[in-house]
Each structure stands twice: as C-alpha cells, then as structure tokens.
Amino acid sequence: MGRVLLAKPRGYCAGVDRAVVTVEKALELYGSPVYVRKQIVHNLHVVRTLEAKGAIFVDETDEVPEGATVVFSAHGVAPTVHEEASSRQLRTIDATCPLVSKVHSEARRFAREDYDILLIGHEGHEEVVGTTGQAPDRIHLVDGPEDAARVKVRNPEHVAFLSQTTLSVDETQTTVKALRERFPHLQGPPSDDICYATQNRQVAVKEISSAVDLVIVVGSPNSSNSVRLVEVALDAGAPAAHLVDDSTEVDASWLEGVETVGVTSGASVPEELVTGVMAWLAEHGFNDVEEVTSADEHLLFALPPELRRDIRARERETAAS
C-alpha cells in the first residue's frame, strides 16, 4: 500500500476566493451575462464553471458591449484599462487581489519619487502587465538573476525593486541579491511583495518533497504559482514532480517504483480537483494519507466595494418590499 503526504496549506488563497465569489455574486445581482476581462484566476476548471453560470470571458475591454458589466481579474489591470471601460460606460467591478493592489500603490509611489523601478517577474504575465501599466515610463522588467546584469537605469543610486506576487521566494531572493550587488543603494518595498499564500504553499511543498518519491501539483499551466510549486519541489529534493489540471492528467507510469507521493495544489485550484487526484491515487493503491501542516491560514478579503454597495442596495429594496 502506497503513502500520500498531502501538503497544507494548499489551494485557494484569500484573493482567489474573493475573485471567484465576486463573479458569482455579480451574476446573482445583475443577471447573465457578466463579462470578465481575462481569466478571473488562472485555472481552467474555475473558468469553465463560471462560464456555465453565465460569465463571458474576453481578452480586452473593447469586446464588452457598451453599458454592460465587466469584472477585472485578480491579477490587476493598468489605469488605461479603467479609462477604456469608463469611455464605454461599462459597469466595472475590480476584483484585483488586495496584495496586487499594494504592489500597484508601491509602483506609483516610487514613480512619484522619480525612481527607476525594477520589477522582478515574468514577461507577459497579466500581473506584470498590470503593474507595469501603473508607471510605464519608470518600470523595467527583470526576469531572473541574468536580467539583473543587463538592465539599464538613469541613476544607479536612485533605483527601487518590486516583484510579481506569485514568484518562487528563493529565486526572487537570488535576483534581489544580484540587483543589490549591482545597485548598492537599491530600495525595496516596505514589506515583501510575494503573497503570503504563495510563500506558505512553497514552504509546505518543501516540507514534504524530501520525504517522497513523486510530487503531484494540481494546477493549470498558465498559473505562475502552480508552476513555481513544481520547481520548488524539485529544488527541495523530490526525485520527480508533475503539474496536472486534474486527475485525468495523472500518468500511471509515474507510480512505477514509487512508495510515497506528495500532493499539493496552486492558489487558484478548487479543493474538489485535489479530491479527484486523491481518489485516483487511492484506486491505484495509495490509501495511506497523511496531511502535513506547515501553517494555518485564516485571512479573508472583503468583496470589492462597488459590489458590496449594490448588494446592500438590493437588500434594502427587498426589505422595503
């Protein structure tokens, strides 16, 4: 009988939960369709579930009919997106994760103080695009330690760094170290940009990786934090690690010679997908399950203020009638 070490915490973080509930509440409140710019969170199953409830996902704001309701994803958007939405008279609900909003605020502050801002992140990721849009003339993308040697700034003594919230903690620290060697006066944010949930999930997978023969990470390929979990597992000593969207992608050949499997999931993954993988493993003889807890999470974020306002108004109408 095989063993399974199930990492905790795993799955939904507070920002993802808030974003998904935002779309669900908007559909209840305004009716279908509610448009969503980009994937609300980077998980294929979440997107399909919300589509079945009446959400329509679009790439850009100009695909939304004038006067309709649009939700901005948890990854955040540039100010120009808000301006485009306003020009089309769209009802906007901003589901940007508050931790991403914090990075946006830091970017604007450093820009006001005329710093060159080195944004550690992955080119093309929606969060990076949204953060860059806060101060496009001041932000330079640094995609890993190698970029640290190449980036050009106006004044080496007036430089600050920020980071995408879903990166590997260890890799980001390596990049910051390389930047500090080049720019000794480098300023940083008042508190770490990497999200608490990303850090907690990486710590949890590290704790199990050296004790297993295989790690299965449940998450979508476009989920940065899920992809990072695979990398962290391998770096922490797991002989093998694979990313799967759900149980249908688990390959039985991975289990050859394996006695212990580690399982975790990215911050945008509903628990039902992990349950499906656990059921698949049980069918293949891995019935002995131990949950390994490295942290307890209790953080909750309030729904976006524009949505809360309309929910209260609806409740008053209902009470009056």
Secondary structure, 3 states (H helix, E strand, C coil): CCEEEEEECCCCCHHHHHHHHHHHHHHHHHCCCEEEECCCCCCHHHHHHHHHHCEEEECCHHHCCCCCEEEECCCCCCHHHHHHHHHCCCEEEECCCHHHHHHHHHHHHHHHCCCEEEEECCCCCHHHHHHHCCCCCCEEEECCHHHHCCCCCCCCCCEEEEECCCCCHHHHHHHHHHHHHHCCCCECCCCCCCCHHHHHHHHHHHHHHCCCCEEEEECCCCCHHHHHHHHHHHHCCCCCEEEECCHHHCCHHHHCCCCEEEEEECCCCCHHHHHHHHHHHHHCCCCEEEEEECCCCCCCCCCCHHHHHHHHHHHHHHHHC
